[in-house]
Each structure stands twice: as C-alpha cells, then as structure tokens.
Amino acid sequence: MQRIASQIILRVNLLFLSLLSSFALAGNSAPEDYLESSSLVLEVRYCECQATKTDSAPSELLPNFLKKSRLLKTGVSGEDKGFASSNELSIGYELKPVAGSPDQFQFNYAGNYTTSNGNNAGNGSLLLVQGQWVNLFGSRQESEAGSQHSNVVVRLAKPGGS
C-alpha cells in the first residue's frame, strides 16, 4: 500500500514539475529573441499588387504595396544559405558579404510565388545594400479590367527594422 502511495506522489510531482517548466518556458519571449546580435533579417514582401512606380527609385515601395503585401522574415548571418517559405511563396537563397563593403551583399536566389492567376518564378544574382528594397520578380498582365500586378521584393535589415 505504501509503495502504491509513493508511486502516486511521484507521478503527481512529475506532472507538477512538467507543468511548471511549461509555464516557465512560455514567458514573454518573442521570435526576435532567438537572433544573434550579429544577425540580419532577410525580409521578403509579396503581393498581387504594384510594388513601385515605373518612374521611381527601385527601393521606394508604394504605400499600398506596403499595406497589402505579406511579409516573410528569416534570420541570416553575413554569409548564409537557406530556404524560406509560406503558403504562396518559396525562396532559396545564398548570401555573401562583399569584401570591403560591410553593408553590401551578393544575393543569389530562386523563388516561386503562387498567385490567383498562376505562378511567378524568378532566379538570379544581385547586389543587396542593407536597408534597401530590391524587386526580385513579378508580373504585369493587361486585361479589360485593367492592369494586374504581382511583385516579390526583398531587403536585408537589422533585427527590429533598418
């Protein structure tokens, strides 16, 4: 009888400890808490809308694009290779720092964006300057209803924005 009682007490204590550790781990941490101080954030925005005006600088995104677009973020180091995805977008990338230019990176990518009108895909190599948006790929289709755009843009930022 005493053995059964001690086993019950042991199980209750184990249950209490497991619940206590769950509460302790469920503190006020945020995803950004897991980035290293030297890390950067690769931000990818995508939308079935126009990203920039045709006569504006490539890094000047339209307010409507910023409002409507979805944002995919992933932590990266100065030299990194990886893959990020959401339901509509998948992108593989390679990032390499440019020697002598701490804010510039060689960015190689291949991506696919599934829209309501089909798929957009792109791949290439370009220079990313930290904090500046760059249009990766997209499409523009003319119809009787007007122009339909889709765009995928990317930038490197410090955690918390840049």
BABA-507654 format. One record per atom (N, C-alpha, C): x, y, z. Coordinates in steps of 0.001 Angstrom, whole numbers, plus 500000, padded with zeros to 6 digits. Each point is the difference from the previous one (the first is absolute). Example, Ala and Ser with C-alpha at 12.3 -4.5 7.8 and 13.67 -1.06 7.14 Angstrom:
513190494310507800/499110501190500000/500900501200500000/499650501050499280/500820501190500060/499230501090500730/
***
This chain:
500826498811500000/499174501189500000/500865501246500000/501027499967500843/500897501151500095/500726500211498667/500333498921499322/500686500081498712/499093500651498949/498723499664499991/499051500597499059/499857501489500288/499910500372501275/499859501409500376/501232500798499579/501205499430500173/501208500730499607/500095500135498482/499516498989499245/499983500117498536/499027501085499550/498856500105500660/499025501043499667/500589501370500299/500639500158501131/500622501282500362/501098500355499004/500785499012499597/501055500235499024/499407500464498666/498940499371499549/499368500385498733/499387501398500093/499383500314501105/499423501338500184/501121501042499987/501098499718500662/501134500928500011/500582500180498593/500142498914499250/500504500097498632/499059500812499124/498706499784500153/499022500771499242/500104501484500355/500098500309501277/500130501384500444/501269500634499443/501117499285500037/501257500542499481/499943500221498493/499366499080499288/499908500177498547/499122501194499654/498915500197500749/499156501165499763/500722501293500374/500756499965501080/500741501170500444/501035500416498966/500709499043499394/500990500343498977/499323500572498766/498783499528499690/499275500552498852/499632501450500245/499586500307501215/499675501390500320/501240500870499978/501105499486500473/501245500771500023/500482500283498579/499867499033499090/500443500192498629/499050500869499195/498764500136500437/499019500779499261/500039501460500406/501138500485500409/500161501381500434/499723500992498902/500616501141500085/499753501096499079/500999500037498855/500458498876499543/500970499999498903/499296500265498680/500739500600499097/499519500291498649/500920499301499019/499550499791498762/500864499335499024/501351500688499841/500021501341500075/501238500748499829/501022499710501107/499520499486501138/500899499679501106/501000498904499637/499726499260498941/500861498892499609/501055500399498970/499985501267499575/501020500480499069/501265500366500757/501120499731499406/501267500424500575/500168501487499738/500794500676500814/500176501443499839/500641500352498660/500779499096499424/500645500268498712/499135499581498820/498809499481500258/499128499519498937/499318501145499270/499566499682498812/499159500887499206/498678499294499756/499026500734499516/498709499424499664/499777500180498511/499723498909499321/499632500044498592/498486500152499972/499525501123499454/498577500270499918/499563499870498545/498981499187499784/499457499800498659/498534500413500051/499627500972499168/498604500445499893/499462499568498642/498731499583499986/499386499550498758/498525500339500001/499503500343498816/498606500420499891/499550499934498555/498714499790499806/499410500102498670/499596501454499786/501003500864500038/499800501425499798/501325500607499529/499961501247499592/501183500677499482/500900500423501150/501306499742499881/500945500310501074/500590501402499882/500347500412498794/500645501303499797/499377500711498809/500172501308499960/499622500757498809/501078499755498954/499624500094498757/500984499753498948/501074501077499956/499708501204500481/500967501090499947/500694500264501338/499811499135500995/500613500217501305/501232499117500181/500755500304501044/501167499180500324/499526498604500397/500762498956499654/499555498625500281/499749499726501480/500679500697500901/499838499709501425/498830500754500622/499302500848499231/498842500740500511/498732499217499726/499520499303501026/498792499197499832/498764500872500176/498969499689499242/498736500723500095/499340499718501354/499382501010500610/499317499782501288/498943498894499927/499290499910498880/498990498965499839/500627498601500016/501190499872499393/500692498709500018/500390499637501436/500541500972500738/500385499729501394/498790499612500846/498859500603499714/498781499719500763/499421498621499667/499989499646498716/499357498761499563/500920498778499997/501292500216499901/500912498863499817/500135499166501265/500376498768499776/500318499090501107/501499500047500221/500413499735501219/501408500089500365/500489498660500515/501089499537499415/500674498776500428/501381500414500480/500342499669501245/501296500366500571/500767498748500375/501312500082499834/500861498921500470/501325500603500459/500532499490501091/501293500456500494/501124499431499156/500976500848499667/501146499572499202/501266500573500626/501110499358499721/501293500528500421/500634500682498793/501165500556500176/500676500686498898/500215499116498791/500292498746500223/500135499031498912/499072498851500328/499027499785499129/498955499047500342/499409499388498734/499409498852500172/499312499301498925/498776499375500634/498831500159499377/498822499445500645/498776499999499116/498871499759500638/498717499864499335/498936500541500937/499048500755499457/498879500508500784/498738499833499173/498875499773500666/498761499815499249/498781500354500829/498928500280499293/498668500177500563/499061499193499103/498702500186500154/499062499267499144/500155500372498527/500275501292499726/500043500472498620/501399500149499434/500995500157500841/501344500353499550/501031499016500528/500927499629499136/501169499225500450/501220500620499342/501089500096500789/501214500615499477/501224499334500618/500917499626499149/501306499515500419/500992501121499745/500981500149500871/500912501131499862/501403499658500482/500942500796499528/501381499954500465/500447501446500153/500591500301501125/500413501361500336/501491500006500300/500727500912499348/501443500113500231/500360501466500158/500765500354501037/500404501401500162/500959500424498888/499920501261499600/500912500568499021/501214500527500764/501186499554499632/501227500394500701/500159501517499979/500284500574501154/500233501432500121/498740500845500050/498831499381499932/498726500726500051/499087499325501025/500031500443501251/499263499282501047/498483499979499833/499433500925499198/498550500041499814/499543499398498675/500920499387499240/499643499455498698/500217498487499971/499055499315499350/500022498545499953/499625499517498611/500683498968499542/499626499311498767/498858499058500360/498906500074499284/498794499234500307/499624499169498777/500071498685500132/499577499066498960/498686499381500477/499045499864499097/498693499512500428/499295499229498887/499043499207500416/499039499353499113/498700499950500780/498930500513499399/498742500068500736/498797499726499141/498887499692500649/498729499729499345/498884500626500838/499143500784499351/498876500663500651/498723499547499301/499114499338500729/498735499525499460/498935501060500250/499416500515498909/498970501027500091/498666499429499548/498978500824500060/498679499544499545/499973499786498487/500973500597499292/500066499857498538/501051499007499528/500600499272500887/501033499043499602/501256500159500838/501136499637499415/501273500059500709/500915501047499380/500766500658500843/501099500857499580/501258499376500562/501031499979499224/501256499442500479/501138500894499548/501057499971500750/501168500759499625/501234499425500649/501137500252499381/501270499627500601/501035500970499480/501064500144500741/501031500921499556/501003500287501079/500791501013499743/501045500437500906/500000501521499983/500040500623501158/499992501448500058/500726500497501239/500222501294500052/500664500633501129/498938500558500924/500027499578501264/499094500541501011/500776500989500858/499457501193500160/500544500982500917/499088499994501216/500573499826501172/499206499876501219/499018501167500120/498728499668500228/498960500993500190/499257500404498742/500473499619498822/499344500389498748/499216498833499414/498773500304499563/499163498996499361/500441499792498560/499953498762499543/500329499653498618/498883499097499477/499514500295498798/498970499190499366/500657498740499431/499569498828500467/500565498738499519/499326499540498714/498686499876500027/499267499572498815/498531500307500191/499269499923498911/498566500252500029/499440499964498604/498787500497499867/499366500011498682/499017501165499911/499665500310498777/498981501007499708/499197499476498824/498702499887500186/499123499499498947/498932501046499713/499779500248498733/498959500933499574/498748499216499640/498865500499500440/498722499388499649/498955501103499874/498801499621499664/498916500983499911/499745500653501350/500280499299501077/499793500533501350/501131500933500425/501071500076499220/501130500855500339/501269499189500194/501000500642500560/501283499338500244/499944499186501284/500550498805499948/500129499155501187/501484499767500234/500443500338501197/501411499888500352/500192498941501082/501165499443500026/500455499208501148/501499500257500124/500468500141501231/501402500333500225/500540499309501239/501287499694499939/500742499461501135/501223500895500170/500138500591501184/501133500873500291/500720499485501231/501264500419500158/500809499495501104/500901501110500529/500361499914501271/501025500867500577/500635499301501188/501187500470500359/500688499579501219/499851501113501020/499654499640501203/499813500991501052/500616499497501294/500258500923500889/500416499611501344/498752499539500745/500135499121500986/498819499574500750/499274501218500563/498698500038499823/499209501136500455/499842501059498935/500493499769498791/499875500967498899/501286500740499766/500128500605498817/501231500744499698/499728501146499101/
***
